Structures are given as structure tokens and as C-alpha cells.
């Protein structure tokens, strides 16, 4: 396996992670995360030599997709926090007024 192949594997896993997050599919999310970590390990095992434009572009794409995953996870966590606050009667401690309604 080349570094390019390993990066493509990471990118494919990140696409699968995003799809699993959108679908709230925990089993698919676990598989995609395991695949992503295996791909990252493969990249690390193959060394850190100079990267040409092709590898740099793939690494940038992987970074962008990972950032997208982070945003989805943060949004999901915020929704859970909001729901828990509503259930516990502590909904007023967060955002208020029009700002709170914009995120409801």
C-alpha cells in the first residue's frame, strides 16, 4: 500500500462517517471510524517523507472531511444538550430569545 492508497482509504472512511452521522447509524459509524483509524495508522506506518502536490491535495481533502465530521458531531452534541436541558427544566440557562428560537 502506498501513502496515496492509505489517504484514499481515509477519505473513503470519512465519507462513510459523514453518511453514518447523517443517518444516525451507530453501527456504520463504528465501522467507518475503525476504517478511518486503520487508514491513518497505515499513513503513519508509511512514513513522513516529502509530499508532492497529489498527496498534499489528498491530505487537504481528508482534513476538510474530518472538519465536516467534527461539525456534525458538535451539532449533534448541541442538540442533545438542548434536549436534556428541556427535559430537566433547565432550558433557560442557555441561549435566550430569538437566538434560542433560531436553534430550536
ZIJO-V256129 format. One record per backbone hydrogen bond with DSSP energy under -1.0 kcal/mol. CO is the residue of the C=O (numbers start at 0). NH is the residue of the N-H. Records with the same first field share a line. If there is no record, write none. Layout:
# ZIJO-V256129
CO=NH  NH
This chain:
# ZIJO-V256129
1=5
2=6
3=7
4=8
5=9
6=10
7=11
8=12
9=13
10=14
11=15
12=16
13=17
14=18
15=19
16=20
17=21
18=22
19=24
24=28
25=29
26=30
27=31
28=32
29=33
30=34
31=35
32=36
33=37
34=38
35=39
36=40
37=41
38=42
39=43
40=44
41=45
43=46
51=55
52=56
53=57
54=58
55=59
56=60
57=61
58=62
59=63
60=64
61=65
62=66
63=67
64=68
65=69
66=70
67=71
68=72
69=73
70=74
71=75
72=76
73=77
74=78
75=79
76=80
77=81
78=82
79=83
80=84
81=85
82=86
83=87
84=89
89=92
96=100
97=101
